[in-house]
Amino acid sequence: MIELLVVIAIIAILAAILFPVFAQAKEAAKKTSCLNNVKQLGTATYIYLNDYDDTFFEDRFNCGGTPANGFAAVSVCDAYLSNGVLSPLAPDQSTLNSPANLRQFWVYTIYPYTKSYPLFKDPDTKNPFYPGSGNVVLFTKGDGAQNAQNYGGQNSYGTNFGWITSSASSNGDSTSPPASVSATSIPRVASTILLMDSGYWKTGPDVVNATGLTNCGHLTAGICPGSGGTNAEYNQIIGAASSDPSPYFVSFWANQGAGVYSQNGSNPTYVTSSTSPSAADFLALDITRHNGRFNVEFTDTHAKNVAYQQTIGDVCYWTTDVEGPHPNCN
């Protein structure tokens, strides 16, 4: 009997030692698989750039948009129709005229260069969806989203909308679509993020130090604003100079990693340490993907793994200097 108890005790000790090792190995495999996806997206982007005179894609196109209607989303996108009926690859399978089906998201734009929708699935994403996945995630209007299923087309990767992939207002209040961004116009092409791990189809950095991670010396002003304040980077992200600025864009850092800030329309427009949920709450969720080491594709189309402190806190990884010079960015 004593011998049996000894054996059981030894097995329990070995299990306590080995299980964390197995868990780490499993997470490492997921991170490697995700990085491989991002590298393939880099290859697809490279081919896309060759076809479109070195200009990047928009993160979203409002189907049926014209100057007369303010480039509003008014018709079901051709990419979502098959022989006149809704394709099984359309974002929202619940209804034809869903807001999600009136907007062509970048996953569909880049698809001809990937030939694989499962490529847009990070194995570390909770409840992942992508075209044809069969998974359903509900979004509520606000913070950039609309009332729809699977808004955005996929929930594993998000683009640098503030500087690279800007599109016309989702509300149809644009006097003209933003100009396409050329790869040759980016001053730090090898270190500027194009897309990365994100629970929403577009994301960005914390430029107002809501998280306490912002590298204030890298901002144009060289200092961070006070709580709830603004700066040149804030104005760039929200489109302050446009006909329809979007103040909630300043909090899209909360979509990084496992973040789902934009999924719930009732989340605060400007997240701070004192909002509910708070910046700390959103950050804690963000970094549960890949233990806070996010996979990133840069605008020169190479990919690598980057710590969350850099992707969230350092504007140098995002800006193209259109809002002003950043002399401390290398």
N, C-alpha and C positions, 0 to 999 in steps of 0.2 A: 504493500500500500504506500509506504514511504517513497519507494522507488518511482511509483506512478505519479505521485505528487511532484517529485523532483523533475520528472520528464515534462509534466504539464507546465511547471514553473519555467523551465528552460524554453519551451515552445512560446510561452507568453512573452518572455524577454526578447526572443528572436523576432517575434511578430512586431513588438514595439519598436525594435530597431529597424526592421526591414520595410514596414509599411510606409513610413515617411519617404524612404528611398524610392520605393515603387511610385509613390505619388509624384515625387519630383521628376522621375524619369518620364512619367506620363505627361506631365505639364511641359517638359522639355520637348517631347515629341510633338505636342500640339503647337508649340511656338515655332518649331522648325517647319511643320507643315504649313502654318500660316505664312511664314516668311517666304516659303516657296511660292505660295499664291501671290504674294505681293511682288515677288520677282517676275512672275509671269505677267502680272498686270503692267509691270515696267516695260516688258518686251512689247506688249500690246500697245502701250502708250507711244513707244518709239515708232512703231509702224504707223500709228494714227498721225503722229506729228509729220512723218514723211508725206503722208497723203494730204495733209492740210497746211502746208507751207509753214511748218513749225509753230502752229498755233494750237493751244490747248482747247479741249472740249468744255462746254458749259456743264454745270452740275445738274441743270434741269432746263427743259424747254417747254414752254406753255403752248400746247397744241391748239391751233386755230387762232393764235395771237397775231394781231395786225396793228399797225399804227392807229387805225380807227377805233379799236377797242382797248387801247392801252396795253397791247400785247398780253391780254388776258387768256387764261386757259378755258376754252369754250367748246372744244370738241374732243372726242375720243381719239387718242393718238393712233396713227396708222400702224405703228409697231405692235399695238395691242389687239389688232383685228386680224382675223383669219377667215377669208371668204365671207366677210361682212358681219361676222359674229365675234364675240369676245374670245380672244385666244387664251388657252390655259396658261400662257406665260405672262399674261397681264398682271399687274400688281394686285388689284382688288377683284376677286372673283365673285363677290357678293352682289354687285350691281354694275351695269354697263357704264353709267355716267358718274361713277364715283370720282371724287376729286383726284384720287391717285391715278385714275385712268385718263385724266385730261392733261397730264403732265408726263413728259418723257424724261426719265431720270438717267443719270450718266451710266448706270449699269447696262442699260439698253444701247446707249450710244457707243460704248466701247466693246460691246459683245461681238460684233463682226470680227474683231481683232483677237478675241480670246477663244471663240467657238465653244465656250463652256460656262454655263451659268453656275454650276457647283463650285467653280473657282472663286466665286464671291461668297464663300462660306468659311469663316474662321472656325476651326473645330473647338475653340474656347468660348465661342459666343453662346449665350444662354438663349434658347428658343430661336435659332437662326432661321431667317427666311430669305429666299432669293427666287427669281422667276422659275416657276415649276416645282418649288420645294414642297408644296402642300401645307406648310406651316402658316399659321395666321397670327399676326400681332395687330392689335387695335391701337390706333392713334386718335387722340382728341385734339380739336382745333386749338391753336395757340402755340407760341414759341416756335413758329415756323411751319408746323404741320397743319394738316386738315383732318376733318373727321373721315377716316378711311381705314381700310385694312391694308397692311403692308405698304404704308406710305414711304416712298423712297426706293422701292424695288428690292432692297436688301439692307441688312442691318449689321454688316461686319466691317465695312470700310467707309470712311468719309473723306471728302476732298477739302482742299484749302480754298473755301469759297470766298474768304475775305480779300484775297489777293490774286488768285489764279483762275478759279472756275466760276466767277460771278455770273448770274443770269438775271433775266428780267424779273420784276417783282411777281411773287406768287399771286398777289391780289389784283393784278392787271392794271396797275397805276403807273406804268412806266411810259415815259415819253419816247424812250428808245432803249433797246437792249444794251448792256455794257459791251464795250469793245473786247474782242477776243485778245487774250494775252499771248504774246510770242515768247518762245523759249529764249530767243536771243535778247530779249529785253530784261531778263532776270539777272540782277547783278551777282548773285551767289547761287548759280544754278545747281551746283553740286551739294548744297546744304539747305536748299529751300524745299519744304515739304509740298508734295502734290497731293498725296493721299496717305491715310494711315488707319490703324485699328480704331474703329469707332462704332458705337451702337446706333448711329444715325448716318445718313448719306452725305452729310457735310459737317465739318467741325473746324475748330480754330484754337488759338491760344488764349490764355488769361492775360489781358493787357492792362487790367486795372487792379491787380494784386488782390483779387477776391480770395484766392487760395493761400496767399502768403508766399507763393512760389515765383512770382514775377521778378525777372531780373530787371530792376528799375533802371540800371545804368545803360541798358540796351534800348530803352525807349527813346523816341526823338527828343523828348524834353529832358532826358537824363534822370528823371525822378518819377515816382509813382504818384497817381492822384490819391486823394483821401477817399475814404469809404463812400461808395456811391458816386464818385467823381468820373470825369471824362478826360480824354486826351486825344491826340491826333490819331492814334491807332484805334481807339474806340470809334471815332468818327468814320474811319475807313471801313471798319468791320460792319457797322450798322448801316452804311450807305447814307450818311448824313447829308451829302450833297445831292442825293437822288430825289426824285419826286415822291418816293414812298419809303422813308427810312424805317428800319426794323430794329428797335432798341434791344429786343431779346437776343439778337445775334451776339451781343457782348458776352453772354453766358454759354455760348456753344462749346466752350472748353469742356463743359460738363457732359458732352457727348463722347469725349475721347475714351478709348479703351472699352470698358463694359458700360459706359454711361448711356443713360436713356432719358436725359433731360427733355428732349423734344418730343418724347412719346406722350407725355402728359401735359395737356394744354393749361392746366391749373398751376404749373410750377411758376415761381417768381420770375418776372421779366429780367431783373437785374439781381443776380445771386450775390449775396455777401455773407459775412460771418454771422449775421444776425437774422437772416431770412429763414423761413421754414418751408422746405428743407434748406439747410445752410450749405455754404461752400464746402465745409468739412464733410458733410453728409454725401454730397455729390462726388467729391474727390475719393472718399473711401470706396464708393462703388466703382468709379473709373478704374482704379488700380487693381481690381480683382482679376482683370484680364491679363494673362501672362505675367502675373505678379508685378505689374507696373513697368514691364519692359515691352514697349510697343513696337510693332513692325511698321516701317515707314518706307514709302516710295518717294524719292526726291525728284525734282523737276528735270534732272539729267537722266532719269529713269532707272538709276541704280537703287537698291533696297538694302536696308540694314535695320537692326534692332536698336532702339533708343530709349533711354530712361525717361519716365514720365515727367520728372522734374524739368527736363529740357523741352519736351514737346508741349507741355502746359505752360511753363514759365518763361521761355525764351523766345521773344518775338523775332529774333534773328533767323529762326528756323521757318518763318512764315512770310515776312514782309518782302515786298519788291521795291521798297523805298518810295512808292508813289505818294505817300502821305508826308514825306520828308526824309532827310538823310538819317542814317543810323551809323554814325562814325565808329561806334564800338562793336559793330558786327564784323567779324573777320571773313 
